[in-house]
Amino acid sequence: MTTRPPITLSPELDPWERQPNESAHKHGQFATYRDLGRTRTLTDAAQRLTLAYGHVRNLAAQYRWRERVEAYDRHLDRQYEAMWLEERRKAAENDAKILGAVIGKLAQRLPSINPAEMSVGDFTRLMDVAFRHRRVLFGDPTETIAVTNEGTSALAQHFADFAQMSPEQRRARLGELAASVNQRIKAVDGSDDEDEEA
């Protein structure tokens, strides 16, 4: 039996679709091979189709099965990646809204917080948790390398400075931080300041 030359794939069709010189029956055989998944083999296809292995090997060569399933697998990979990118985008949007609400509640409480009742450690933990989540959400680095006085971390130095501020200065600084977060949340929502001005 002579082997026929491979078919020409149509540039107007996806390779895994039925090609112009491919009968519905032949495409069905290809689809059986394609749908076996990434561990597919011609032996498995021959068993599923109840055909001799040599005949299936010739079909695969003539109808370019391997090339077509590789294109199909890449297509599935792109679909899977796009689906997860969309899921991550939705999750980030939801997280931004929740984080915005939390920061908003903190900002509302600032005028009523008595600095004398809150230790520097309590305040440090509260701000560290809120802004660590903000940095993760917006893809900012979560670690900062800074040169400080020996034995003093950058975060501890920031909060030591904060502890030296008057209550009015603390509220103003926290208001600036909350405004910065709100601006980023608006950017995630697609309603940044430039759009509002336009």
HELIX and SHEET records of a PDB file:
HELIX    1   1 ALA A   24  ARG A   34  1                                  11    
HELIX    2   2 LEU A   42  LEU A   49  1                                   8    
HELIX    3   3 TYR A   53  GLN A   62  1                                  10    
HELIX    4   4 TRP A   65  ARG A  109  1                                  45    
HELIX    5   5 LEU A  110  SER A  112  5                                   3    
HELIX    6   6 PRO A  115  GLU A  117  5                                   3    
HELIX    7   7 VAL A  120  LEU A  137  1                                  18    
HELIX    8   8 ALA A  154  GLN A  164  1                                  11    
HELIX    9   9 PRO A  167  ASP A  189  1                                  23    
HELIX   10  10 ASP A  193  GLU A  197  1                                   5    
END                                                                             
